[in-house]
Amino acid sequence: MELLPEGQKNTTKVTFEDQQKINEFSKLIMRKDAIEQELNIQRQEKDYFDDVSLELELIDEDEPIKYKVGVIFLHLKQKEVVEQLERDLESTQARIGELESEEEDLDSQLKELKSILYAKFGDNINLER
């Protein structure tokens, strides 16, 4: 079965090293997808923290507030909730920074592999989504 357009022949041989590079490219793409998904979750969590902090300003300071920690809810005072919320927000922002850094590293690795593979295979390989 021939997948190339009619009249075009594949004259490039795929070596074991080439196959390893193609496999590595595929693994990096899957890892990048997972990071992007985690980044979206963390960014959404950060947005939730921002929304909650605005709502906390409207609540009476003496009124107990339910704050979820893990799978349980704790009744805390507004001041305690604000402090915990700030810690959680800092943690989320740190995680976002880590993920963005990891994504940048993956992008540079993918760019390098892409240039190597396209240099060898030209139009005979498609590395685009």
URGIJO-V597386 format. One record per backbone hydrogen bond with DSSP energy under -1.0 kcal/mol. CO is the residue of the C=O (numbers start at 1). NH is the residue of the N-H. E is the energy in kcal/mol with one decimal. If there is no record, write none. Layout:
CO & NH & E
CO & NH & E
This chain:
5 & 8 & -2.1
15 & 19 & -2.3
16 & 20 & -2.2
17 & 21 & -2.0
18 & 22 & -2.4
19 & 23 & -2.6
20 & 24 & -2.4
21 & 25 & -2.3
22 & 26 & -2.1
23 & 27 & -2.4
24 & 28 & -2.5
25 & 29 & -2.2
26 & 30 & -2.2
27 & 31 & -2.4
28 & 32 & -2.6
29 & 33 & -2.3
30 & 34 & -2.0
31 & 35 & -2.3
32 & 36 & -2.7
33 & 37 & -2.1
34 & 38 & -2.4
35 & 39 & -2.9
36 & 40 & -2.2
37 & 41 & -1.9
38 & 42 & -2.7
39 & 43 & -2.8
40 & 44 & -2.1
41 & 45 & -2.3
42 & 46 & -2.3
43 & 47 & -2.1
44 & 48 & -2.2
45 & 49 & -2.4
46 & 50 & -2.3
47 & 51 & -2.4
48 & 52 & -2.8
49 & 53 & -2.4
50 & 54 & -1.5
51 & 55 & -1.9
52 & 56 & -2.3
55 & 58 & -1.3
65 & 76 & -2.9
67 & 74 & -2.8
69 & 72 & -1.9
72 & 69 & -3.0
74 & 67 & -2.8
76 & 65 & -3.2
77 & 81 & -2.3
78 & 82 & -2.7
79 & 83 & -2.0
80 & 84 & -2.4
81 & 85 & -2.9
82 & 86 & -2.1
83 & 87 & -1.9
84 & 88 & -2.7
85 & 89 & -2.5
86 & 90 & -2.3
87 & 91 & -2.3
88 & 92 & -2.4
89 & 93 & -2.6
90 & 94 & -2.3
91 & 95 & -2.2
92 & 96 & -2.3
93 & 97 & -2.2
94 & 98 & -2.3
95 & 99 & -2.5
96 & 100 & -2.6
97 & 101 & -2.2
98 & 102 & -2.4
99 & 103 & -2.5
100 & 104 & -2.1
101 & 105 & -2.1
102 & 106 & -2.3
103 & 107 & -2.5
104 & 108 & -2.1
105 & 109 & -2.1
106 & 110 & -3.0
107 & 111 & -2.5
108 & 112 & -2.1
109 & 113 & -2.5
110 & 114 & -2.7
111 & 115 & -2.3
112 & 116 & -2.0
113 & 117 & -2.9
114 & 118 & -3.0
115 & 119 & -1.9
116 & 120 & -1.6
117 & 121 & -3.1
118 & 122 & -2.0
121 & 124 & -2.4
